[in-house]
């Protein structure tokens, strides 16, 4: 039983930059690289296994051909997607559908509930989460009249902040922010507003106002969260969220710590530091920007070193 180390997939975006290269040493395709799809089985960008018995196999095919690695799941598709986003400019204001709406309107696609861990951001940075409209009618009126400053809720952020963003939440990551995103495996986004930006061909980017209005939660309600901290040997574990879609943690490793997850596969991303993963006689190096999956049955393992990791599972 081996860990599954993954080769990221990079996406160029109008709002992207070069932080993925500067911060993680990735070989990015251009200075407009906005997204690293770090752990992905989505058809728009599946990760490839880089080690061991399954070298060269895509994660989506591994899910289909070796379900035992994932506990013989009932889901047809790998349900989660881990990204790192470099918002060199503001992202569009957008909203995502839930499972029911996406299944009906987006050819069986999953809905998109997501969450964000702020790896880094510029001083005095903010994000958009939610809106002020009390009714759908007010939401329609404010969007039609372009009263974005009146409609959109801005929240100040700092490195280490965490946000849970359920489907139906109007949101936008803003300029100068580097974020690790854990989400349902979906690529469906409805743009509400895009600052009247034009693409490289001079065209205004498409908006999806009818669908966006249809799926937006009105009135907005902040997702209540109370992170829980615990200590396990030399590791501080912060539990950020346990929802029906995923559970997400931060592991702050300051020395050798033993773990055991027999009945759950884990998605792990190293966001700072370096160290080792030790399983029986095998030792695997871990560095900033490494992403991997521990399959069901991996058994006891140790982490050693100085590491900050974001960990998730179903």
PyMOL commands that set and color helices and strands:
alter all, ss='L'
color gray80, all
select helices_A, chain A and resi 19-24+52-54+59-65+67-70+99-105+136-144+148-151+209-215
alter helices_A, ss='H'
color red, helices_A
select strands_A, chain A and resi 4-7+9-17+33-39+48-49+80-87+93-95+114-121+126-131+152-156+162-165+171-173+177-184+190-193+228-232+235-242+247-254+257-260+266-279+282-287+291-294+300-313
alter strands_A, ss='S'
color yellow, strands_A
deselect
rebuild
show_as cartoon
